[in-house]
Amino acid sequence: MTQATGLSAGAIAVSAADSSAASSVTSATDVPVWSVVVLLVGLAVAIGWALYARAVRVDRLHRQVLGSRATLEAQLVHRAEAAADLATTRALDPASSLLLSQAAREALDAEGPIVDDGLDTSPRLDVEHGPSDGVASEGSVLPTRSRALIESDLSRVLRTVISEPARRDLTEDPLSVPALSRLDRACSRLVLARRFHNTHVSEAQALRGQLLVRVFHLAGRAPMPQTFDADDDTTPEVQPAPYDQAQQR
């Protein structure tokens, strides 16, 4: 009788231990599964938010590039208008006036975007395109010069025409002083506008060059923005002194 009681008590203890061990194992296996699920969900949300924030930043940089490009184009127009205005002053000789007027008119009549990278898809509102624009007779396409080359030519003409002696003559003419001051302001603002534009482009290129942006195509199908590489230096060329010319001879 005592042995039977002992056996039954031992069996009960063993079964209780087994059940407690099984419950502890079950609870031990349940907690990591939920933790892993929560961790994966949180990780997915964090990655999604990081990708969304990076895509928003790419789009914002593209908009900054377009905004600075519009400002740059406006400054190019202002410089060409100021150059055309200065070409009509009487302080310049006829040859210089004609050369400056032609360069300024070519810059004002230039069509198309200032940077041909495809980022700006909106057409220019100040240009009316006809059925024969850019097309010669018999269907041949006329060669067009880039805006960078046209603006660089205007800068070279300004350096040549407005030399130090010509600038002294212009400053001595009261009617030419306002036109010269306007041109100087336009040239200074153009240098700053081109610098800001190229800075925004460099930032966009650096961001789009990151591995995360390239792997997940966060820029979409937007083309890579390009800088506006043109000669905007209008500092007059230094003329050699008469003594230096004599030494060279």
ChimeraX attribute file (.defattr): number of C-alpha atoms within 10 A of each C-alpha:
attribute: neighborCount
match mode: 1-to-1
recipient: residues
	/A:1	6
	/A:2	7
	/A:3	8
	/A:4	9
	/A:5	10
	/A:6	11
	/A:7	12
	/A:8	12
	/A:9	12
	/A:10	12
	/A:11	12
	/A:12	12
	/A:13	12
	/A:14	12
	/A:15	12
	/A:16	12
	/A:17	12
	/A:18	12
	/A:19	12
	/A:20	12
	/A:21	12
	/A:22	12
	/A:23	12
	/A:24	12
	/A:25	11
	/A:26	11
	/A:27	11
	/A:28	11
	/A:29	11
	/A:30	11
	/A:31	10
	/A:32	11
	/A:33	11
	/A:34	11
	/A:35	11
	/A:36	11
	/A:37	11
	/A:38	12
	/A:39	12
	/A:40	12
	/A:41	12
	/A:42	12
	/A:43	12
	/A:44	12
	/A:45	12
	/A:46	12
	/A:47	12
	/A:48	12
	/A:49	12
	/A:50	13
	/A:51	16
	/A:52	13
	/A:53	13
	/A:54	18
	/A:55	19
	/A:56	14
	/A:57	16
	/A:58	21
	/A:59	17
	/A:60	13
	/A:61	21
	/A:62	24
	/A:63	15
	/A:64	17
	/A:65	26
	/A:66	18
	/A:67	13
	/A:68	21
	/A:69	25
	/A:70	17
	/A:71	18
	/A:72	23
	/A:73	18
	/A:74	13
	/A:75	22
	/A:76	25
	/A:77	19
	/A:78	20
	/A:79	27
	/A:80	26
	/A:81	20
	/A:82	22
	/A:83	28
	/A:84	23
	/A:85	20
	/A:86	26
	/A:87	25
	/A:88	16
	/A:89	18
	/A:90	13
	/A:91	21
	/A:92	20
	/A:93	12
	/A:94	13
	/A:95	10
	/A:96	17
	/A:97	20
	/A:98	15
	/A:99	16
	/A:100	28
	/A:101	22
	/A:102	17
	/A:103	22
	/A:104	28
	/A:105	15
	/A:106	17
	/A:107	24
	/A:108	18
	/A:109	11
	/A:110	17
	/A:111	19
	/A:112	13
	/A:113	19
	/A:114	20
	/A:115	18
	/A:116	15
	/A:117	14
	/A:118	13
	/A:119	17
	/A:120	19
	/A:121	9
	/A:122	8
	/A:123	12
	/A:124	11
	/A:125	7
	/A:126	7
	/A:127	11
	/A:128	9
	/A:129	12
	/A:130	8
	/A:131	6
	/A:132	10
	/A:133	10
	/A:134	14
	/A:135	13
	/A:136	11
	/A:137	8
	/A:138	6
	/A:139	9
	/A:140	9
	/A:141	12
	/A:142	11
	/A:143	9
	/A:144	10
	/A:145	10
	/A:146	15
	/A:147	23
	/A:148	17
	/A:149	14
	/A:150	18
	/A:151	24
	/A:152	19
	/A:153	19
	/A:154	27
	/A:155	24
	/A:156	19
	/A:157	21
	/A:158	24
	/A:159	17
	/A:160	18
	/A:161	22
	/A:162	21
	/A:163	17
	/A:164	16
	/A:165	11
	/A:166	17
	/A:167	18
	/A:168	12
	/A:169	15
	/A:170	22
	/A:171	15
	/A:172	12
	/A:173	14
	/A:174	10
	/A:175	14
	/A:176	21
	/A:177	18
	/A:178	16
	/A:179	19
	/A:180	21
	/A:181	14
	/A:182	17
	/A:183	22
	/A:184	16
	/A:185	14
	/A:186	20
	/A:187	24
	/A:188	15
	/A:189	18
	/A:190	23
	/A:191	17
	/A:192	13
	/A:193	21
	/A:194	22
	/A:195	16
	/A:196	18
	/A:197	22
	/A:198	20
	/A:199	15
	/A:200	23
	/A:201	24
	/A:202	17
	/A:203	15
	/A:204	22
	/A:205	18
	/A:206	10
	/A:207	18
	/A:208	21
	/A:209	12
	/A:210	10
	/A:211	10
	/A:212	14
	/A:213	17
	/A:214	13
	/A:215	8
	/A:216	11
	/A:217	13
	/A:218	20
	/A:219	19
	/A:220	12
	/A:221	7
	/A:222	14
	/A:223	12
	/A:224	15
	/A:225	23
	/A:226	19
	/A:227	20
	/A:228	18
	/A:229	14
	/A:230	15
	/A:231	16
	/A:232	20
	/A:233	15
	/A:234	20
	/A:235	15
	/A:236	18
	/A:237	14
	/A:238	9
	/A:239	11
	/A:240	9
	/A:241	9
	/A:242	9
	/A:243	9
	/A:244	10
	/A:245	10
	/A:246	9
	/A:247	8
	/A:248	7
	/A:249	6
